[in-house]
Amino acid sequence: MTEMLNPSFYHEFRDDLADSARESEFLRLLEATYHDLYTTGLTIVGNRHDADDVMQEICVILWQKFDEFEEGTSFKKWASTVAFNVAKAFARKQRRRKGFGLSDYALMKVAQVKTSGSELFELQCEVLRECLGKLPERDRGFIAACYRNSTSLTEYAREARMSVETIYSKLKRLRRRLGECAARQLGKEDSQ
């Protein structure tokens, strides 16, 4: 999966541009948003093969238009708009060639849903990090130990010399606390 998100052309593209500070800044921003841009392309075109082609074109166009990017604004939003337009143009060509496909309006709605879902997920992750930070260190350590590695909770209970029921009970209480904290935080966000 990682290979699909970072195809070899990306690394070649990166090597070719890594000469100046401006190019380095572009590559840093591109790397930080690459997954989201790829997902946008994949959402619009519908399959990985076409998404790889679209992503190549997105990278080239972003670099060509990088002078138009206003420093201090959101690169992710700017690049996502470019990615959407490139993917939409590709989907339009495919629709004409095949004689069927989603309309531009439907593609826009799909992209809006994807963007809204991504923004909500980012907000939820941020809120969860804040709520985890409010827990006592021993509880944060307990949660980390329960989810660390690929060990099962049964194995962890054995290592910690606790019953599985105790582990599940404590996790349930901590999840409830985190859920309540997150609900309060998200409620604050909605009221502002």
N, C-alpha and C positions, 0 to 999 in steps of 0.2 A: 504494500500500500504506500509506503514512504517513497518507493521508487516512482509510483504514479504521480505523487505530489511534487517530486523533485526530479523530473526527467533529465537525462544527460544534457540536452540542449541548454537547460538552465545553467548548469555548471560551466559549459563552454561559453555561454553568453556572459556569465559572470567573469570568467577568466579574461575574455576579450576586453572588458570594460574597466577592469580594476586599476586603471592607470592614474586617474586624478581624484582629488577630493570630491568633486562634483559627482563623478561616476561612482565613487565609493558610497556617497550619500544615497544616490539612486538605488544602488544594490542593497544597501541596508534597509531602506524603505520597502523595496520590492520583496526582499526575503521575509520581512515581518508580515507582509500582507499576501504572500504567495498562495497560501492555502485558501484564504477567503476568495481570492481572484479565481483560482482554479475551480473552486466550488461554484462560483457564479457561472463560469463558463459551462461547467458540467450540468448545472441546473437548467440552463437554457438549451444546450444542444442535445442533452439526453444520453450521451454515451462517452466513455473514456477516450476512445480513439479520436473522435471529433474534438473532444475537450482538449486533448493534447495539442492538436493542430491549432485550435483557437487560442490556447495559452501561449503558443509560440508567437502568434500574431499580436496578442495583447502585450507581451513583453517588448516586442519591437516598437509598437506604437507608443507605449508608455515612455520608452527611451527617447523616441523621436519628439514627443510632445513634452518632455520633462521641463523644458524651458517655460512652458505655460503653467506649470504647477506653481501656485503661490505659497512660498515658504511661510510656515506658521499656521497653515490650514491643514485639514485632515487629508493626508495622502491616501489613506484607505478609502475615503469617500470619493475622492477624485479618481483614483485608480479603478474603483468599483464601477463608476459611471462609464469609464472607458471600456472596461471589461464587458459590461452589459451591452454596450453599443456594438462592440466587435462580435460578441456572441449572437446578438440579435440579427446582425447583418448576415452572419454565417447561417443561422437558422432560416432566414428569409430566402437565401440562395437555395438551401436544401429544400425548402417548401416549394419553390418554383420548379426545381429540378424533379422532385418526386411527385408533385401535384397535390400534396397534402401536408399538414403540419399546423402548429398553433399560430394564431394571428399575433400581430405585434402587441395588441391589447392584452391577449392572454399571456404572452411572454412577460409583459410588464407586471402583470398581477402576480405571476409566479416569482419574479424577482423581488417584488415587494414583500411577499410572504417570507421568502428566504432571508431577506434583509431584516425584517422585523423579528424573525426567529433568532437570527444571529445576535441582534442587539439585545434581545431579551435574555438570551443565554449568557452573554457577556455581563449584563447587569446582575443576573442571578449568581454568577461565579464571584463577582466582586462583593456582593452582599454576603455570600457564604464565607468568603475569606475574612471579612470584617467580623462576622459572628464567631467563626473559629477562633479569631484573635481574642475574643472576649472570654473564651473558656479558660479555666485554670490550666496551667501547664500540664498537670498530670492527666487531665481529660483529653487535651490535644495529643499528648503522647499515646494515650490509650487508643484513640481513634486512628492515629497514624500506624500504630502497631497492628491493629486489626486489618487495615487495608494494605499494609506493606507487603511487598513480594507477592507470591502467588500461593502462599500458604492458606489453608482453609481455617475457618474460625475454630474448628475442632482441633486442628494442630496447634493453633495459637493458644487455645484453652489449656491444652496439655503442657505446652511450654511455660505458660504463666501460672500453672497449677491452680486453675480456676475451673469451675464447671462450665460447660457450654451454655447452660441456662443462665448463669451469672453474666457471661459475656453478652449473650443476646439481650438480656434485661438491661444491662448498662448501656449497650449501644442504642437500644430503643429509647431510653431516657435521654441520652445525649442527642439523638436525632430529633426527638421532640423539641428539646431546648433550642437546637439549631433552627428547626422549622419555625418555631414561635418567634425567634429573633429575626429570621429572614422575613417573616410576614410583617413584623413591626417595621423593619427597615424599608421594605417595599411599600408599605402603607404610607410611610413618611415621604417616599419618592413621589407617590401618586398625589399627595396633598400639596406638594410644592409647585 
